[in-house]
């Protein structure tokens, strides 16, 4: 069961108790509520009509005590100790826990020196034990103890009751947050619109490039096909390629090898000389 659900159950119990009691009998309920180890919100109890009627009576100190636990801190209690009943140990622990929550409302990094001063703690060991055992284990805060930097880094802190007059400030804070969120949303929408536009431009450009590439491919393919067909027609014409044997037999003898011509001339000369010698004989 989470701390919020526990709070709701405890608040409902004490509201019913306070609604059925009056006067001094309420003081006992207030002490019990402010000592309860799992109750950290008291504005609903303060709002009970029987409790508000304690104002200006001999039991008004009990109402002051309840308000101290709803809105105050340990240092504020010490300043008003003469006007508020003395606390029992469980109440002291509770008010110190609430003091840590108040400090965590405005600061996410709490120096050890500040915490020791506000909680009346004399050394770091005692402070760290309090933060671990009485705050983090209880579930009212989460964070990290940094011994090197001597600080407590708050990651989560339970909320306290709103002080009188603090509601207007919170409403203004929420209004500012809402305005900032709306402006951020408009900016995000503009960025999305710009991104969509750029995406469409990129798609269009890619399509044009792809089309251009295909046109170039088709042009190159057509040109290569034309050139190939031209060469094919040249080499396929009739007589375009002459047979080697036919070419060799059809050549004029004068075009034969010079060595062949010289051999023939030499043989003719020898025959003429032999013929002439026979005539002289």
Rosetta constraint file for C-alpha pairs under 8 A:
AtomPair CA 1 CA 5 HARMONIC 6.55 0.50
AtomPair CA 1 CA 6 HARMONIC 6.86 0.50
AtomPair CA 2 CA 6 HARMONIC 6.47 0.50
AtomPair CA 3 CA 7 HARMONIC 6.05 0.50
AtomPair CA 3 CA 38 HARMONIC 7.83 0.50
AtomPair CA 3 CA 139 HARMONIC 6.93 0.50
AtomPair CA 3 CA 140 HARMONIC 7.71 0.50
AtomPair CA 4 CA 8 HARMONIC 6.31 0.50
AtomPair CA 5 CA 9 HARMONIC 6.43 0.50
AtomPair CA 6 CA 10 HARMONIC 6.26 0.50
AtomPair CA 6 CA 38 HARMONIC 7.21 0.50
AtomPair CA 6 CA 39 HARMONIC 7.92 0.50
AtomPair CA 7 CA 11 HARMONIC 5.96 0.50
AtomPair CA 7 CA 38 HARMONIC 6.94 0.50
AtomPair CA 7 CA 39 HARMONIC 5.76 0.50
AtomPair CA 7 CA 40 HARMONIC 7.23 0.50
AtomPair CA 7 CA 41 HARMONIC 7.30 0.50
AtomPair CA 8 CA 12 HARMONIC 6.09 0.50
AtomPair CA 9 CA 13 HARMONIC 6.31 0.50
AtomPair CA 10 CA 14 HARMONIC 6.34 0.50
AtomPair CA 10 CA 38 HARMONIC 7.85 0.50
AtomPair CA 10 CA 39 HARMONIC 6.52 0.50
AtomPair CA 11 CA 15 HARMONIC 5.99 0.50
AtomPair CA 11 CA 39 HARMONIC 7.44 0.50
AtomPair CA 11 CA 41 HARMONIC 7.55 0.50
AtomPair CA 11 CA 42 HARMONIC 7.44 0.50
AtomPair CA 11 CA 44 HARMONIC 7.10 0.50
AtomPair CA 11 CA 45 HARMONIC 7.21 0.50
AtomPair CA 12 CA 16 HARMONIC 6.28 0.50
AtomPair CA 13 CA 17 HARMONIC 6.38 0.50
AtomPair CA 14 CA 18 HARMONIC 6.06 0.50
AtomPair CA 14 CA 29 HARMONIC 7.34 0.50
AtomPair CA 14 CA 33 HARMONIC 6.89 0.50
AtomPair CA 14 CA 45 HARMONIC 6.84 0.50
AtomPair CA 15 CA 19 HARMONIC 6.07 0.50
AtomPair CA 15 CA 44 HARMONIC 6.96 0.50
AtomPair CA 15 CA 45 HARMONIC 5.28 0.50
AtomPair CA 15 CA 48 HARMONIC 6.93 0.50
AtomPair CA 16 CA 20 HARMONIC 6.54 0.50
AtomPair CA 17 CA 21 HARMONIC 6.67 0.50
AtomPair CA 17 CA 29 HARMONIC 7.19 0.50
AtomPair CA 18 CA 22 HARMONIC 7.54 0.50
AtomPair CA 18 CA 26 HARMONIC 6.32 0.50
AtomPair CA 18 CA 29 HARMONIC 6.87 0.50
AtomPair CA 18 CA 45 HARMONIC 7.17 0.50
AtomPair CA 18 CA 48 HARMONIC 6.98 0.50
AtomPair CA 18 CA 50 HARMONIC 6.79 0.50
AtomPair CA 18 CA 51 HARMONIC 6.88 0.50
AtomPair CA 19 CA 48 HARMONIC 6.46 0.50
AtomPair CA 19 CA 49 HARMONIC 7.50 0.50
AtomPair CA 19 CA 50 HARMONIC 6.19 0.50
AtomPair CA 21 CA 25 HARMONIC 6.05 0.50
AtomPair CA 21 CA 26 HARMONIC 5.93 0.50
AtomPair CA 21 CA 50 HARMONIC 7.16 0.50
AtomPair CA 22 CA 26 HARMONIC 5.76 0.50
AtomPair CA 22 CA 50 HARMONIC 5.92 0.50
AtomPair CA 22 CA 51 HARMONIC 7.58 0.50
AtomPair CA 23 CA 27 HARMONIC 7.66 0.50
AtomPair CA 23 CA 50 HARMONIC 7.86 0.50
AtomPair CA 23 CA 54 HARMONIC 6.70 0.50
AtomPair CA 23 CA 59 HARMONIC 6.89 0.50
AtomPair CA 24 CA 28 HARMONIC 7.60 0.50
AtomPair CA 24 CA 59 HARMONIC 6.24 0.50
AtomPair CA 25 CA 29 HARMONIC 7.15 0.50
AtomPair CA 26 CA 30 HARMONIC 6.17 0.50
AtomPair CA 26 CA 51 HARMONIC 7.20 0.50
AtomPair CA 27 CA 31 HARMONIC 6.23 0.50
AtomPair CA 27 CA 59 HARMONIC 7.38 0.50
AtomPair CA 27 CA 62 HARMONIC 5.73 0.50
AtomPair CA 28 CA 32 HARMONIC 6.18 0.50
AtomPair CA 29 CA 33 HARMONIC 6.06 0.50
AtomPair CA 30 CA 34 HARMONIC 6.08 0.50
AtomPair CA 30 CA 62 HARMONIC 6.93 0.50
AtomPair CA 30 CA 66 HARMONIC 6.54 0.50
AtomPair CA 31 CA 35 HARMONIC 6.06 0.50
AtomPair CA 32 CA 36 HARMONIC 6.17 0.50
AtomPair CA 33 CA 39 HARMONIC 7.10 0.50
AtomPair CA 34 CA 39 HARMONIC 7.42 0.50
AtomPair CA 34 CA 66 HARMONIC 7.14 0.50
AtomPair CA 34 CA 69 HARMONIC 6.83 0.50
AtomPair CA 34 CA 91 HARMONIC 6.02 0.50
AtomPair CA 34 CA 94 HARMONIC 7.26 0.50
AtomPair CA 35 CA 88 HARMONIC 8.00 0.50
AtomPair CA 35 CA 90 HARMONIC 5.19 0.50
AtomPair CA 35 CA 91 HARMONIC 4.81 0.50
AtomPair CA 35 CA 94 HARMONIC 6.71 0.50
AtomPair CA 36 CA 90 HARMONIC 7.66 0.50
AtomPair CA 37 CA 90 HARMONIC 7.68 0.50
AtomPair CA 37 CA 94 HARMONIC 7.12 0.50
AtomPair CA 38 CA 138 HARMONIC 7.99 0.50
AtomPair CA 40 CA 70 HARMONIC 7.86 0.50
AtomPair CA 40 CA 94 HARMONIC 7.96 0.50
AtomPair CA 40 CA 98 HARMONIC 7.24 0.50
AtomPair CA 40 CA 160 HARMONIC 7.10 0.50
AtomPair CA 41 CA 70 HARMONIC 6.28 0.50
AtomPair CA 41 CA 160 HARMONIC 6.21 0.50
AtomPair CA 41 CA 161 HARMONIC 5.89 0.50
AtomPair CA 42 CA 46 HARMONIC 6.34 0.50
AtomPair CA 42 CA 66 HARMONIC 7.19 0.50
AtomPair CA 42 CA 67 HARMONIC 7.79 0.50
AtomPair CA 42 CA 69 HARMONIC 7.20 0.50
AtomPair CA 42 CA 70 HARMONIC 5.22 0.50
AtomPair CA 42 CA 161 HARMONIC 6.91 0.50
AtomPair CA 43 CA 47 HARMONIC 6.16 0.50
AtomPair CA 43 CA 70 HARMONIC 6.27 0.50
AtomPair CA 43 CA 161 HARMONIC 6.08 0.50
AtomPair CA 44 CA 48 HARMONIC 6.82 0.50
AtomPair CA 45 CA 51 HARMONIC 7.36 0.50
AtomPair CA 46 CA 51 HARMONIC 6.00 0.50
AtomPair CA 46 CA 52 HARMONIC 6.54 0.50
AtomPair CA 46 CA 63 HARMONIC 7.70 0.50
AtomPair CA 46 CA 66 HARMONIC 7.20 0.50
AtomPair CA 46 CA 67 HARMONIC 7.40 0.50
AtomPair CA 47 CA 51 HARMONIC 7.15 0.50
AtomPair CA 47 CA 52 HARMONIC 6.74 0.50
AtomPair CA 48 CA 52 HARMONIC 6.44 0.50
AtomPair CA 49 CA 53 HARMONIC 6.26 0.50
AtomPair CA 50 CA 54 HARMONIC 7.19 0.50
AtomPair CA 51 CA 63 HARMONIC 6.96 0.50
AtomPair CA 52 CA 63 HARMONIC 7.48 0.50
AtomPair CA 53 CA 57 HARMONIC 7.96 0.50
AtomPair CA 54 CA 58 HARMONIC 7.71 0.50
AtomPair CA 54 CA 59 HARMONIC 5.80 0.50
AtomPair CA 54 CA 60 HARMONIC 4.98 0.50
AtomPair CA 54 CA 62 HARMONIC 7.86 0.50
AtomPair CA 54 CA 63 HARMONIC 6.38 0.50
AtomPair CA 55 CA 59 HARMONIC 7.64 0.50
AtomPair CA 55 CA 60 HARMONIC 4.97 0.50
AtomPair CA 55 CA 63 HARMONIC 6.91 0.50
AtomPair CA 56 CA 60 HARMONIC 5.75 0.50
AtomPair CA 59 CA 63 HARMONIC 7.26 0.50
AtomPair CA 60 CA 64 HARMONIC 6.32 0.50
AtomPair CA 61 CA 65 HARMONIC 6.09 0.50
AtomPair CA 61 CA 83 HARMONIC 6.65 0.50
AtomPair CA 61 CA 84 HARMONIC 5.44 0.50
AtomPair CA 61 CA 85 HARMONIC 6.69 0.50
AtomPair CA 62 CA 66 HARMONIC 6.27 0.50
AtomPair CA 62 CA 84 HARMONIC 7.27 0.50
AtomPair CA 62 CA 85 HARMONIC 7.26 0.50
AtomPair CA 63 CA 67 HARMONIC 6.25 0.50
AtomPair CA 64 CA 68 HARMONIC 6.16 0.50
AtomPair CA 64 CA 84 HARMONIC 6.50 0.50
AtomPair CA 65 CA 69 HARMONIC 6.54 0.50
AtomPair CA 65 CA 84 HARMONIC 5.79 0.50
AtomPair CA 65 CA 85 HARMONIC 7.02 0.50
AtomPair CA 66 CA 70 HARMONIC 6.28 0.50
AtomPair CA 67 CA 71 HARMONIC 6.03 0.50
AtomPair CA 67 CA 72 HARMONIC 7.24 0.50
AtomPair CA 68 CA 72 HARMONIC 4.47 0.50
AtomPair CA 68 CA 73 HARMONIC 7.18 0.50
AtomPair CA 68 CA 77 HARMONIC 7.04 0.50
AtomPair CA 69 CA 73 HARMONIC 7.52 0.50
AtomPair CA 69 CA 95 HARMONIC 6.34 0.50
AtomPair CA 69 CA 98 HARMONIC 7.54 0.50
AtomPair CA 70 CA 160 HARMONIC 7.19 0.50
AtomPair CA 70 CA 161 HARMONIC 5.72 0.50
AtomPair CA 70 CA 163 HARMONIC 7.89 0.50
AtomPair CA 71 CA 160 HARMONIC 7.40 0.50
AtomPair CA 71 CA 161 HARMONIC 6.33 0.50
AtomPair CA 71 CA 162 HARMONIC 7.06 0.50
AtomPair CA 71 CA 163 HARMONIC 5.72 0.50
AtomPair CA 72 CA 76 HARMONIC 6.12 0.50
AtomPair CA 72 CA 77 HARMONIC 7.06 0.50
AtomPair CA 72 CA 95 HARMONIC 8.00 0.50
AtomPair CA 72 CA 98 HARMONIC 7.97 0.50
AtomPair CA 72 CA 99 HARMONIC 7.45 0.50
AtomPair CA 73 CA 77 HARMONIC 6.27 0.50
AtomPair CA 73 CA 95 HARMONIC 6.31 0.50
AtomPair CA 73 CA 96 HARMONIC 6.99 0.50
AtomPair CA 73 CA 98 HARMONIC 6.67 0.50
AtomPair CA 73 CA 99 HARMONIC 4.73 0.50
AtomPair CA 73 CA 102 HARMONIC 7.47 0.50
AtomPair CA 74 CA 78 HARMONIC 6.41 0.50
AtomPair CA 74 CA 92 HARMONIC 7.94 0.50
AtomPair CA 74 CA 95 HARMONIC 5.83 0.50
AtomPair CA 74 CA 96 HARMONIC 5.72 0.50
AtomPair CA 74 CA 99 HARMONIC 6.15 0.50
AtomPair CA 74 CA 118 HARMONIC 6.88 0.50
AtomPair CA 74 CA 119 HARMONIC 6.62 0.50
AtomPair CA 75 CA 79 HARMONIC 6.44 0.50
AtomPair CA 75 CA 118 HARMONIC 6.11 0.50
AtomPair CA 75 CA 119 HARMONIC 7.56 0.50
AtomPair CA 76 CA 80 HARMONIC 6.39 0.50
AtomPair CA 77 CA 81 HARMONIC 5.63 0.50
AtomPair CA 77 CA 84 HARMONIC 7.85 0.50
AtomPair CA 80 CA 84 HARMONIC 6.47 0.50
AtomPair CA 81 CA 85 HARMONIC 7.18 0.50
AtomPair CA 81 CA 86 HARMONIC 7.09 0.50
AtomPair CA 87 CA 91 HARMONIC 5.60 0.50
AtomPair CA 87 CA 92 HARMONIC 6.07 0.50
AtomPair CA 88 CA 92 HARMONIC 6.33 0.50
AtomPair CA 89 CA 93 HARMONIC 6.28 0.50
AtomPair CA 90 CA 94 HARMONIC 6.17 0.50
AtomPair CA 91 CA 95 HARMONIC 6.07 0.50
AtomPair CA 92 CA 96 HARMONIC 6.27 0.50
AtomPair CA 93 CA 97 HARMONIC 6.25 0.50
AtomPair CA 94 CA 98 HARMONIC 6.26 0.50
AtomPair CA 95 CA 99 HARMONIC 6.12 0.50
AtomPair CA 96 CA 100 HARMONIC 6.50 0.50
AtomPair CA 96 CA 119 HARMONIC 6.09 0.50
AtomPair CA 97 CA 101 HARMONIC 6.67 0.50
AtomPair CA 97 CA 134 HARMONIC 7.30 0.50
AtomPair CA 97 CA 135 HARMONIC 6.49 0.50
AtomPair CA 98 CA 102 HARMONIC 6.33 0.50
AtomPair CA 98 CA 160 HARMONIC 7.67 0.50
AtomPair CA 99 CA 103 HARMONIC 6.29 0.50
AtomPair CA 99 CA 118 HARMONIC 7.70 0.50
AtomPair CA 99 CA 119 HARMONIC 7.65 0.50
AtomPair CA 100 CA 104 HARMONIC 6.13 0.50
AtomPair CA 100 CA 115 HARMONIC 7.75 0.50
AtomPair CA 101 CA 105 HARMONIC 6.38 0.50
AtomPair CA 101 CA 140 HARMONIC 7.72 0.50
AtomPair CA 101 CA 141 HARMONIC 7.56 0.50
AtomPair CA 101 CA 157 HARMONIC 6.11 0.50
AtomPair CA 101 CA 158 HARMONIC 6.67 0.50
AtomPair CA 101 CA 159 HARMONIC 7.05 0.50
AtomPair CA 101 CA 160 HARMONIC 7.10 0.50
AtomPair CA 102 CA 106 HARMONIC 7.60 0.50
AtomPair CA 102 CA 160 HARMONIC 7.32 0.50
AtomPair CA 103 CA 107 HARMONIC 6.27 0.50
AtomPair CA 103 CA 110 HARMONIC 7.58 0.50
AtomPair CA 104 CA 108 HARMONIC 5.79 0.50
AtomPair CA 104 CA 109 HARMONIC 7.88 0.50
AtomPair CA 104 CA 110 HARMONIC 7.39 0.50
AtomPair CA 104 CA 154 HARMONIC 6.83 0.50
AtomPair CA 104 CA 157 HARMONIC 6.49 0.50
AtomPair CA 105 CA 157 HARMONIC 7.53 0.50
AtomPair CA 105 CA 159 HARMONIC 7.82 0.50
AtomPair CA 108 CA 153 HARMONIC 5.90 0.50
AtomPair CA 108 CA 154 HARMONIC 4.86 0.50
AtomPair CA 108 CA 155 HARMONIC 7.16 0.50
AtomPair CA 109 CA 151 HARMONIC 6.50 0.50
AtomPair CA 109 CA 152 HARMONIC 5.73 0.50
AtomPair CA 109 CA 153 HARMONIC 4.57 0.50
AtomPair CA 109 CA 154 HARMONIC 6.02 0.50
AtomPair CA 110 CA 114 HARMONIC 6.93 0.50
AtomPair CA 110 CA 115 HARMONIC 6.91 0.50
AtomPair CA 110 CA 151 HARMONIC 5.43 0.50
AtomPair CA 110 CA 152 HARMONIC 5.05 0.50
AtomPair CA 110 CA 153 HARMONIC 6.40 0.50
AtomPair CA 110 CA 154 HARMONIC 7.50 0.50
AtomPair CA 111 CA 115 HARMONIC 6.45 0.50
AtomPair CA 111 CA 150 HARMONIC 6.11 0.50
AtomPair CA 111 CA 151 HARMONIC 4.13 0.50
AtomPair CA 111 CA 152 HARMONIC 6.29 0.50
AtomPair CA 112 CA 116 HARMONIC 6.03 0.50
AtomPair CA 112 CA 124 HARMONIC 7.26 0.50
AtomPair CA 112 CA 127 HARMONIC 7.81 0.50
AtomPair CA 112 CA 150 HARMONIC 5.43 0.50
AtomPair CA 112 CA 151 HARMONIC 4.94 0.50
AtomPair CA 112 CA 152 HARMONIC 6.91 0.50
AtomPair CA 113 CA 117 HARMONIC 6.20 0.50
AtomPair CA 113 CA 150 HARMONIC 7.94 0.50
AtomPair CA 114 CA 118 HARMONIC 6.16 0.50
AtomPair CA 115 CA 119 HARMONIC 5.89 0.50
AtomPair CA 115 CA 121 HARMONIC 7.78 0.50
AtomPair CA 115 CA 127 HARMONIC 7.73 0.50
AtomPair CA 116 CA 120 HARMONIC 5.55 0.50
AtomPair CA 116 CA 121 HARMONIC 4.58 0.50
AtomPair CA 116 CA 122 HARMONIC 6.46 0.50
AtomPair CA 116 CA 123 HARMONIC 7.37 0.50
AtomPair CA 116 CA 124 HARMONIC 7.84 0.50
AtomPair CA 116 CA 127 HARMONIC 6.71 0.50
AtomPair CA 117 CA 121 HARMONIC 6.73 0.50
AtomPair CA 121 CA 126 HARMONIC 6.69 0.50
AtomPair CA 121 CA 127 HARMONIC 6.16 0.50
AtomPair CA 122 CA 126 HARMONIC 7.25 0.50
AtomPair CA 122 CA 127 HARMONIC 7.89 0.50
AtomPair CA 123 CA 127 HARMONIC 6.42 0.50
AtomPair CA 124 CA 128 HARMONIC 6.05 0.50
AtomPair CA 125 CA 129 HARMONIC 6.15 0.50
AtomPair CA 126 CA 130 HARMONIC 6.23 0.50
AtomPair CA 127 CA 131 HARMONIC 6.25 0.50
AtomPair CA 128 CA 132 HARMONIC 6.05 0.50
AtomPair CA 128 CA 145 HARMONIC 7.57 0.50
AtomPair CA 129 CA 133 HARMONIC 5.76 0.50
AtomPair CA 129 CA 134 HARMONIC 7.65 0.50
AtomPair CA 130 CA 134 HARMONIC 5.14 0.50
AtomPair CA 130 CA 135 HARMONIC 6.76 0.50
AtomPair CA 131 CA 135 HARMONIC 4.97 0.50
AtomPair CA 131 CA 136 HARMONIC 6.19 0.50
AtomPair CA 132 CA 136 HARMONIC 5.04 0.50
AtomPair CA 132 CA 137 HARMONIC 6.12 0.50
AtomPair CA 133 CA 137 HARMONIC 5.33 0.50
AtomPair CA 133 CA 138 HARMONIC 7.20 0.50
AtomPair CA 134 CA 138 HARMONIC 5.95 0.50
AtomPair CA 135 CA 139 HARMONIC 6.32 0.50
AtomPair CA 135 CA 140 HARMONIC 5.72 0.50
AtomPair CA 135 CA 141 HARMONIC 5.86 0.50
AtomPair CA 136 CA 140 HARMONIC 6.19 0.50
AtomPair CA 136 CA 141 HARMONIC 5.11 0.50
AtomPair CA 136 CA 142 HARMONIC 5.49 0.50
AtomPair CA 136 CA 143 HARMONIC 7.67 0.50
AtomPair CA 140 CA 156 HARMONIC 7.90 0.50
AtomPair CA 140 CA 157 HARMONIC 5.75 0.50
AtomPair CA 140 CA 158 HARMONIC 5.17 0.50
AtomPair CA 141 CA 154 HARMONIC 7.22 0.50
AtomPair CA 141 CA 155 HARMONIC 7.47 0.50
AtomPair CA 141 CA 156 HARMONIC 5.29 0.50
AtomPair CA 141 CA 157 HARMONIC 4.31 0.50
AtomPair CA 141 CA 158 HARMONIC 6.34 0.50
AtomPair CA 142 CA 154 HARMONIC 6.14 0.50
AtomPair CA 142 CA 155 HARMONIC 5.38 0.50
AtomPair CA 142 CA 156 HARMONIC 4.95 0.50
AtomPair CA 142 CA 157 HARMONIC 6.56 0.50
AtomPair CA 143 CA 152 HARMONIC 6.81 0.50
AtomPair CA 143 CA 153 HARMONIC 5.31 0.50
AtomPair CA 143 CA 154 HARMONIC 4.40 0.50
AtomPair CA 143 CA 155 HARMONIC 4.74 0.50
AtomPair CA 143 CA 156 HARMONIC 6.71 0.50
AtomPair CA 144 CA 152 HARMONIC 5.82 0.50
AtomPair CA 144 CA 153 HARMONIC 5.11 0.50
AtomPair CA 144 CA 154 HARMONIC 6.75 0.50
AtomPair CA 144 CA 155 HARMONIC 7.76 0.50
AtomPair CA 145 CA 150 HARMONIC 7.75 0.50
AtomPair CA 145 CA 151 HARMONIC 6.28 0.50
AtomPair CA 145 CA 152 HARMONIC 4.74 0.50
AtomPair CA 145 CA 153 HARMONIC 6.40 0.50
AtomPair CA 146 CA 150 HARMONIC 5.59 0.50
AtomPair CA 146 CA 151 HARMONIC 5.32 0.50
AtomPair CA 146 CA 152 HARMONIC 6.04 0.50
AtomPair CA 146 CA 153 HARMONIC 7.28 0.50
AtomPair CA 147 CA 151 HARMONIC 6.69 0.50
AtomPair CA 162 CA 166 HARMONIC 5.88 0.50
AtomPair CA 162 CA 167 HARMONIC 6.56 0.50
AtomPair CA 163 CA 167 HARMONIC 7.47 0.50
AtomPair CA 165 CA 169 HARMONIC 7.44 0.50
AtomPair CA 166 CA 170 HARMONIC 6.26 0.50
AtomPair CA 167 CA 171 HARMONIC 6.10 0.50
AtomPair CA 168 CA 172 HARMONIC 6.23 0.50
AtomPair CA 169 CA 173 HARMONIC 6.17 0.50
AtomPair CA 170 CA 174 HARMONIC 6.12 0.50
AtomPair CA 171 CA 175 HARMONIC 6.05 0.50
AtomPair CA 172 CA 176 HARMONIC 6.11 0.50
AtomPair CA 173 CA 177 HARMONIC 6.18 0.50
AtomPair CA 174 CA 178 HARMONIC 6.05 0.50
AtomPair CA 175 CA 179 HARMONIC 6.16 0.50
AtomPair CA 176 CA 180 HARMONIC 6.12 0.50
AtomPair CA 177 CA 181 HARMONIC 6.02 0.50
AtomPair CA 178 CA 182 HARMONIC 6.13 0.50
AtomPair CA 179 CA 183 HARMONIC 6.24 0.50
AtomPair CA 180 CA 184 HARMONIC 6.07 0.50
AtomPair CA 181 CA 185 HARMONIC 6.04 0.50
AtomPair CA 182 CA 186 HARMONIC 6.25 0.50
AtomPair CA 183 CA 187 HARMONIC 6.21 0.50
AtomPair CA 184 CA 188 HARMONIC 6.10 0.50
AtomPair CA 185 CA 189 HARMONIC 6.12 0.50
AtomPair CA 186 CA 190 HARMONIC 6.21 0.50
AtomPair CA 187 CA 191 HARMONIC 6.21 0.50
AtomPair CA 188 CA 192 HARMONIC 6.14 0.50
AtomPair CA 189 CA 193 HARMONIC 6.14 0.50
AtomPair CA 190 CA 194 HARMONIC 6.10 0.50
AtomPair CA 191 CA 195 HARMONIC 6.04 0.50
AtomPair CA 192 CA 196 HARMONIC 6.11 0.50
AtomPair CA 193 CA 197 HARMONIC 6.20 0.50
AtomPair CA 194 CA 198 HARMONIC 6.17 0.50
AtomPair CA 195 CA 199 HARMONIC 6.03 0.50
AtomPair CA 196 CA 200 HARMONIC 6.24 0.50
AtomPair CA 197 CA 201 HARMONIC 6.27 0.50
AtomPair CA 198 CA 202 HARMONIC 6.08 0.50
AtomPair CA 199 CA 203 HARMONIC 6.13 0.50
AtomPair CA 200 CA 204 HARMONIC 6.11 0.50
AtomPair CA 201 CA 205 HARMONIC 6.08 0.50
AtomPair CA 202 CA 206 HARMONIC 6.01 0.50
AtomPair CA 203 CA 207 HARMONIC 6.11 0.50
AtomPair CA 204 CA 208 HARMONIC 6.26 0.50
AtomPair CA 205 CA 209 HARMONIC 6.18 0.50
AtomPair CA 206 CA 210 HARMONIC 6.06 0.50
AtomPair CA 207 CA 211 HARMONIC 6.12 0.50
AtomPair CA 208 CA 212 HARMONIC 6.10 0.50
AtomPair CA 209 CA 213 HARMONIC 6.10 0.50
AtomPair CA 210 CA 214 HARMONIC 6.22 0.50
AtomPair CA 211 CA 215 HARMONIC 6.25 0.50
AtomPair CA 212 CA 216 HARMONIC 6.27 0.50
AtomPair CA 213 CA 217 HARMONIC 6.15 0.50
AtomPair CA 214 CA 218 HARMONIC 6.15 0.50
AtomPair CA 215 CA 219 HARMONIC 6.13 0.50
AtomPair CA 216 CA 220 HARMONIC 6.10 0.50
AtomPair CA 217 CA 221 HARMONIC 6.02 0.50
AtomPair CA 218 CA 222 HARMONIC 6.05 0.50
AtomPair CA 219 CA 223 HARMONIC 6.14 0.50
AtomPair CA 220 CA 224 HARMONIC 6.10 0.50
AtomPair CA 221 CA 225 HARMONIC 6.16 0.50
AtomPair CA 222 CA 226 HARMONIC 6.23 0.50
AtomPair CA 223 CA 227 HARMONIC 6.29 0.50
AtomPair CA 224 CA 228 HARMONIC 6.13 0.50
AtomPair CA 225 CA 229 HARMONIC 6.18 0.50
AtomPair CA 226 CA 230 HARMONIC 6.23 0.50
AtomPair CA 227 CA 231 HARMONIC 6.46 0.50
AtomPair CA 228 CA 232 HARMONIC 6.23 0.50
AtomPair CA 229 CA 233 HARMONIC 6.23 0.50
AtomPair CA 230 CA 234 HARMONIC 6.46 0.50
AtomPair CA 231 CA 235 HARMONIC 6.44 0.50
AtomPair CA 232 CA 236 HARMONIC 6.08 0.50
AtomPair CA 233 CA 237 HARMONIC 6.41 0.50
AtomPair CA 234 CA 240 HARMONIC 7.45 0.50
AtomPair CA 235 CA 240 HARMONIC 6.25 0.50
AtomPair CA 235 CA 241 HARMONIC 7.20 0.50
AtomPair CA 236 CA 240 HARMONIC 6.95 0.50
AtomPair CA 242 CA 246 HARMONIC 7.24 0.50
AtomPair CA 242 CA 247 HARMONIC 6.68 0.50
AtomPair CA 243 CA 247 HARMONIC 6.17 0.50
AtomPair CA 244 CA 248 HARMONIC 6.18 0.50
AtomPair CA 245 CA 249 HARMONIC 6.25 0.50
AtomPair CA 246 CA 250 HARMONIC 6.20 0.50
AtomPair CA 247 CA 251 HARMONIC 6.41 0.50
AtomPair CA 251 CA 255 HARMONIC 6.51 0.50
AtomPair CA 251 CA 256 HARMONIC 7.38 0.50
AtomPair CA 252 CA 256 HARMONIC 6.91 0.50
AtomPair CA 254 CA 261 HARMONIC 7.51 0.50
AtomPair CA 256 CA 260 HARMONIC 6.75 0.50
AtomPair CA 256 CA 261 HARMONIC 7.19 0.50
AtomPair CA 257 CA 261 HARMONIC 6.65 0.50
AtomPair CA 258 CA 262 HARMONIC 6.22 0.50
AtomPair CA 259 CA 263 HARMONIC 6.28 0.50
AtomPair CA 260 CA 264 HARMONIC 6.36 0.50
AtomPair CA 261 CA 265 HARMONIC 6.36 0.50
AtomPair CA 262 CA 266 HARMONIC 6.26 0.50
AtomPair CA 263 CA 267 HARMONIC 6.40 0.50
AtomPair CA 264 CA 268 HARMONIC 6.35 0.50
AtomPair CA 265 CA 269 HARMONIC 6.29 0.50
AtomPair CA 266 CA 270 HARMONIC 6.42 0.50
AtomPair CA 267 CA 271 HARMONIC 6.37 0.50
AtomPair CA 268 CA 272 HARMONIC 6.42 0.50
AtomPair CA 269 CA 273 HARMONIC 6.35 0.50
AtomPair CA 270 CA 274 HARMONIC 6.28 0.50
AtomPair CA 271 CA 275 HARMONIC 6.28 0.50
AtomPair CA 272 CA 276 HARMONIC 6.30 0.50
AtomPair CA 273 CA 277 HARMONIC 6.34 0.50
AtomPair CA 274 CA 278 HARMONIC 6.45 0.50
AtomPair CA 275 CA 279 HARMONIC 6.62 0.50
AtomPair CA 276 CA 280 HARMONIC 6.63 0.50
AtomPair CA 277 CA 281 HARMONIC 6.44 0.50
